[in-house]
Amino acid sequence: MPNGARNGAKSGPNNNNKSTKPASSLISKVLAAVLIIAVAGGLMGVGYLLSGNKLVGLGTGSKNTVTVTGTAKSEKSNEIAVFTINISEENYDKNIAVEDLNKNSDEIVVKIKDFGIAAADLKTENFNIYQKSEWNPIYQRSDLTNWIASVMIEIKLRDKDKASELTTMLATLDVTNVNGPEFQLDDSQDQDSDLLSEAFTDAYEKATILAKSSGRGLGKVVKVIEGTKADSKDPVLYGGMGGAGGAGVPMESGTTKVEKSVNVTFELK
C-alpha cells in the first residue's frame, strides 16, 4: 500500500476526534441559550418549546395576567336601632295558648305602631309552639304538661335618638324579653358606591406597580369579585335602667367600620 494511503488511514480517526469537540461545545451553548430564554419567558408569562432546531412560542395563556386586591375603609355613624322582643303564652290547652298569643301580639304591635314605627319596619318571625315536659320523681318519668306558644318580632327604629324612649316603652309591655338596641347602618341606603370606587382605584394602582416592575403595561379588566366586611362597635351605655315613667337609658349609637374590597384581574400588555 502506498505511504500516502497508509498515512491517510492513520490520520482519519484523529481528524474525526478534532471535529467532534467544536460540535459538542456548540450544542451545549445552544441548550444553555434555550434554557435562559425559557426561564425568561416563564417569568413574563410566555411559554416556549424547542421544535427541531427552532424555538416556537406557545402563547401567553393564563399567566399573562395579574390579580390584585384593592381595599377601602370608612367609619360611619350608625343610623338605625334594631330591637327584638319575644312574646309567649302558656296554657294546658294548645288552642287557647295560640289564641292568647295572637291577642297579646296584636295589642303589642298596635302600641309599637302608635310609638311611630311603620308597619314596614316590623317583622314577625320564629313562631313556635310546643308542649312542656316535667320530670315526675314519683313515677320516674317525664310527663307532658302545658303548651307554650311564642313568637319573635323585630323592630327597626329609624330615629336612633328615640332608642332610649323605645326601650322604656317596650319594658312596659307584656313580653317575655327585650333584646337591643343594636345600632346599625341603614342597609336601604346606597352608601357603598364611593367605597367601591376607592377600592378599585387601590387595586388599579397596585396592579400598575406590579406591571411596571416586570416591564409590562396594564390591559383591560378580565374579572372583578366584590367582597364586604362590616364591624359594628357596641354602643356606650350610661346610667341605670329607668322605670316605665322615667327618662330611660341614656346611650350612644356608636359607629360602624365598613370595609369594601375587590379582587381585580388585569391583562398584561
C-alpha positions as CSV (number, residue, x, y, z in Angstrom):
1,M,0.0,0.0,0.0
2,P,1.4,3.4,-0.8
3,N,2.7,5.5,2.0
4,G,0.2,8.2,1.3
5,A,-2.7,5.8,1.7
6,R,-1.3,4.4,4.9
7,N,-0.8,8.0,6.3
8,G,-4.4,8.8,5.3
9,A,-5.7,5.8,7.1
10,K,-3.9,6.7,10.3
11,S,-4.9,10.3,10.2
12,G,-8.6,9.6,9.7
13,P,-9.6,8.9,13.3
14,N,-7.5,11.8,14.6
15,N,-9.3,14.2,12.2
16,N,-12.8,12.9,13.4
17,N,-11.9,13.5,17.0
18,K,-10.9,17.0,16.4
19,S,-14.2,17.8,14.5
20,T,-16.5,16.5,17.3
21,K,-15.2,18.8,20.1
22,P,-16.4,22.0,18.5
23,A,-19.8,20.4,17.7
24,S,-20.3,19.3,21.3
25,S,-19.4,22.7,22.6
26,L,-21.8,24.3,20.1
27,I,-24.7,22.0,21.3
28,S,-24.0,22.9,24.9
29,K,-24.2,26.6,24.2
30,V,-27.4,26.2,22.3
31,L,-29.0,24.3,25.1
32,A,-27.9,26.9,27.6
33,A,-29.4,29.7,25.5
34,V,-32.7,27.8,25.2
35,L,-32.8,27.4,29.0
36,I,-32.2,31.1,29.5
37,I,-34.9,32.0,27.0
38,A,-37.4,29.5,28.5
39,V,-36.8,30.9,32.1
40,A,-37.2,34.4,30.9
41,G,-40.3,33.5,29.0
42,G,-41.8,31.8,32.1
43,L,-41.2,35.0,34.1
44,M,-43.0,37.0,31.5
45,G,-45.9,34.6,31.2
46,V,-44.8,33.3,27.8
47,G,-44.1,29.6,27.0
48,Y,-41.6,28.3,24.5
49,L,-40.9,24.9,23.0
50,L,-37.8,23.6,21.2
51,S,-39.1,22.0,18.0
52,G,-36.3,20.6,15.8
53,N,-33.8,23.5,15.6
54,K,-36.4,26.2,16.1
55,L,-37.8,27.9,19.2
56,V,-41.6,28.1,18.9
57,G,-43.8,30.4,21.1
58,L,-46.7,28.7,22.8
59,G,-48.7,31.9,23.5
60,T,-49.4,33.9,26.7
61,G,-52.2,31.8,28.3
62,S,-53.5,32.5,31.8
63,K,-50.1,33.6,33.1
64,N,-50.3,36.8,31.1
65,T,-52.5,38.4,33.8
66,V,-52.1,40.0,37.2
67,T,-54.6,39.7,40.1
68,V,-54.6,42.2,43.0
69,T,-56.9,43.1,45.9
70,G,-58.0,46.7,46.5
71,T,-59.5,47.9,49.7
72,A,-61.2,51.0,51.1
73,K,-62.2,51.7,54.6
74,S,-64.6,54.1,56.3
75,E,-66.1,54.7,59.7
76,K,-69.7,55.9,59.7
77,S,-72.2,56.9,62.4
78,N,-74.9,54.3,62.9
79,E,-78.2,55.4,61.6
80,I,-80.9,53.0,62.9
81,A,-81.5,50.9,66.1
82,V,-82.9,47.3,65.9
83,F,-84.8,45.7,68.8
84,T,-86.3,42.2,69.1
85,I,-89.0,41.2,71.5
86,N,-90.2,37.7,72.4
87,I,-93.9,37.1,73.3
88,S,-95.1,33.9,74.8
89,E,-98.3,32.4,76.3
90,E,-98.8,29.2,78.3
91,N,-101.9,27.1,78.7
92,Y,-102.9,23.5,79.2
93,D,-105.0,23.8,76.1
94,K,-102.9,24.3,72.9
95,N,-105.6,26.3,71.1
96,I,-106.1,28.7,74.0
97,A,-102.3,29.2,74.2
98,V,-102.2,30.2,70.5
99,E,-105.3,32.4,70.8
100,D,-103.8,34.2,73.8
101,L,-100.6,34.7,71.9
102,N,-102.4,36.2,68.8
103,K,-104.4,38.6,71.0
104,N,-101.4,39.7,73.0
105,S,-99.2,40.1,69.9
106,D,-101.9,42.2,68.1
107,E,-102.1,44.5,71.1
108,I,-98.3,44.9,71.4
109,V,-98.0,45.7,67.7
110,V,-100.6,48.4,67.9
111,K,-98.7,50.1,70.8
112,I,-95.4,49.8,68.8
113,K,-97.1,51.4,65.8
114,D,-98.5,54.2,68.0
115,F,-95.0,54.9,69.1
116,G,-94.2,55.8,65.4
117,I,-92.8,52.6,64.0
118,A,-94.0,51.9,60.4
119,A,-95.5,48.5,59.5
120,A,-92.7,48.0,57.0
121,D,-90.2,48.2,59.9
122,L,-91.9,45.4,61.9
123,K,-91.1,41.7,61.1
124,T,-92.7,38.8,62.8
125,E,-90.7,35.6,62.8
126,N,-89.8,32.4,64.7
127,F,-93.3,31.3,65.6
128,N,-93.0,28.3,67.9
129,I,-95.4,26.0,69.7
130,Y,-94.5,23.0,71.9
131,Q,-95.7,21.1,74.9
132,K,-93.6,21.3,78.1
133,S,-92.5,18.2,79.9
134,E,-91.7,17.9,83.6
135,W,-89.9,15.1,85.5
136,N,-92.2,13.1,87.8
137,P,-90.0,11.8,90.6
138,I,-92.7,9.5,91.9
139,Y,-93.1,7.5,88.7
140,Q,-89.6,8.3,87.5
141,R,-90.8,9.6,84.1
142,S,-91.3,12.8,82.1
143,D,-95.0,13.9,82.0
144,L,-96.3,16.3,79.4
145,T,-97.8,19.5,80.8
146,N,-98.8,22.9,79.4
147,W,-98.5,24.2,75.9
148,I,-96.2,27.1,75.1
149,A,-96.8,29.3,72.1
150,S,-94.2,32.0,71.3
151,V,-93.2,34.5,68.6
152,M,-90.4,37.0,68.0
153,I,-90.9,40.4,66.5
154,E,-88.1,42.5,65.1
155,I,-88.4,46.3,65.3
156,K,-86.4,48.7,63.2
157,L,-86.2,52.2,64.7
158,R,-85.1,54.7,62.1
159,D,-84.9,57.7,64.5
160,K,-82.0,56.4,66.6
161,D,-82.3,59.3,69.0
162,K,-85.5,57.7,70.3
163,A,-83.8,54.4,71.2
164,S,-83.9,55.1,74.9
165,E,-87.5,56.1,74.8
166,L,-88.5,53.0,72.9
167,T,-86.5,50.8,75.3
168,T,-88.6,52.2,78.2
169,M,-91.8,51.7,76.4
170,L,-91.0,48.1,75.4
171,A,-90.3,47.3,79.1
172,T,-93.9,48.1,80.0
173,L,-95.3,45.6,77.5
174,D,-96.4,42.0,78.3
175,V,-93.3,40.5,76.7
176,T,-91.0,37.7,77.7
177,N,-87.8,39.6,76.9
178,V,-86.4,42.5,75.0
179,N,-83.2,42.5,73.1
180,G,-81.5,45.6,71.9
181,P,-80.9,48.2,70.7
182,E,-78.4,47.0,68.1
183,F,-77.2,50.1,66.3
184,Q,-76.5,49.6,62.6
185,L,-76.1,51.4,59.3
186,D,-79.2,51.7,57.2
187,D,-78.9,48.9,54.6
188,S,-81.6,50.6,52.5
189,Q,-79.3,53.5,51.8
190,D,-76.9,53.1,48.8
191,Q,-73.6,54.1,50.6
192,D,-71.2,51.7,49.0
193,S,-70.6,53.3,45.6
194,D,-67.8,55.6,46.8
195,L,-66.0,52.9,48.8
196,L,-66.2,50.5,45.8
197,S,-64.7,53.2,43.5
198,E,-61.9,53.8,46.0
199,A,-61.2,50.0,46.4
200,F,-61.0,49.6,42.6
201,T,-58.6,52.6,42.4
202,D,-56.5,51.0,45.0
203,A,-56.4,47.7,43.0
204,Y,-55.5,49.6,39.8
205,E,-52.6,51.4,41.5
206,K,-51.2,48.1,42.9
207,A,-51.5,46.4,39.6
208,T,-49.8,49.2,37.8
209,I,-46.8,49.0,40.2
210,L,-46.5,45.2,39.6
211,A,-46.8,45.6,35.8
212,K,-44.1,48.3,35.6
213,S,-41.8,46.2,37.8
214,S,-41.9,43.5,35.2
215,G,-41.6,45.9,32.2
216,R,-45.2,45.4,31.2
217,G,-48.3,47.6,30.9
218,L,-51.9,47.0,32.1
219,G,-54.6,45.9,29.7
220,K,-58.3,45.5,30.1
221,V,-60.0,44.2,33.2
222,V,-60.6,40.4,33.0
223,K,-62.6,39.8,36.2
224,V,-63.8,41.7,39.3
225,I,-65.0,40.0,42.5
226,E,-66.5,42.1,45.3
227,G,-66.3,41.5,49.0
228,T,-67.7,43.4,52.1
229,K,-66.7,43.5,55.7
230,A,-68.6,45.5,58.4
231,D,-67.7,45.5,62.1
232,S,-70.0,47.4,64.4
233,K,-68.9,48.8,67.7
234,D,-71.0,48.2,70.8
235,P,-73.0,51.3,72.0
236,V,-71.8,53.0,75.1
237,L,-74.3,52.9,77.9
238,Y,-74.7,55.4,80.7
239,G,-76.7,55.3,83.9
240,G,-79.1,52.6,85.0
241,M,-82.4,51.2,83.8
242,G,-85.2,53.7,84.3
243,G,-88.7,52.8,85.3
244,A,-91.7,52.9,83.0
245,G,-92.2,56.6,83.5
246,G,-88.6,57.6,83.7
247,A,-86.2,59.1,81.2
248,G,-85.0,55.6,80.1
249,V,-81.4,54.5,79.5
250,P,-79.1,57.2,78.0
251,M,-77.0,55.6,75.3
252,E,-74.7,56.4,72.4
253,S,-75.3,54.8,69.0
254,G,-71.6,54.4,68.2
255,T,-70.2,53.9,64.7
256,T,-69.7,51.1,62.2
257,K,-66.4,50.4,60.4
258,V,-67.1,49.5,56.8
259,E,-64.5,47.9,54.5
260,K,-65.1,47.2,50.9
261,S,-62.7,45.0,48.9
262,V,-62.4,44.0,45.3
263,N,-60.3,41.3,43.6
264,V,-59.4,42.5,40.1
265,T,-57.7,40.6,37.4
266,F,-56.0,42.7,34.6
267,E,-54.4,41.6,31.4
268,L,-50.7,42.4,30.9
269,K,-49.6,44.1,27.7
